[in-house]
Amino acid sequence: MLVGLFYVVNDKFSNFTRSNIGVSLVMVNMKRFIICWFCLVVMSLQSFAQKDFFGFQTVSVFGDTYQLRWSAKMRNGRVMEEFIRPKDNMSNFEKKVVLELSNVGKTKEDEVENQMAELAVMKEQSIVFNYNQLESENSDELWVEYTQGNVQGGKPFVLEWNFCRYKTVGNRVVLFRFRQRYYDTKEQTFTKTVDKHREKWIKELVSFQIPDMK
């Protein structure tokens, strides 16, 4: 049904574009929007299947079991899977594990450089509060830590601590990301909690054995 709707709308746009240049520009932009929307629908239907690309359905972190709830494979070969605890959901979770496999030819330095650039932009937009590249005990890895927040009505609604491990595997890079959220918490309280526990959290997360991913 979605495909039929897409082609009907697309045919109508083709007729409109013959009218004048001004209208045609608008129609082209609308066509692009609908194409993007259609692709997102297809991707969402595909991701709903939760295809297991890496060969495992669960991971264990901090003594909790996280189940595969979302997965995607990009055209450039990048693969991503997200895991949450059974009591959480994708839109309102407290903890989430993300595993990602880069496209061929990327290095961990490339991946970290790109992320640090993104975090710098997000900090200017007040989305990210602090970010830092940490010294890794393993030469095969690079670590990045950052905190971010979603502000509503001038107050933080969701505050989140993130820790990322970038590891070289052959000619690709594996990203292990841990996300921990706090809802309706004052930023000062959140900061104190992170400062108090971050060393313990990081020690636990770097001891996590990243599964074989190819």
Protein Blocks (a to p, Z undefined) as FASTA:
>chain_A
ZZmmmmmmmmmmmmmmmmpmmlmmmmmmmmmmmmmmmmmmmmmmmmmnopafkopabdce
ehiacddfbdcddfkopacdddddfkbcfklcfbdcddddddehiafklmmmmmmmmmmm
mmmnomafbdcddddfbfkbccddddddddeehiafbdcddddddddehjaccddddddd
dehiafklmmmmmmmmmmmmmmmmmmpccdddZZ
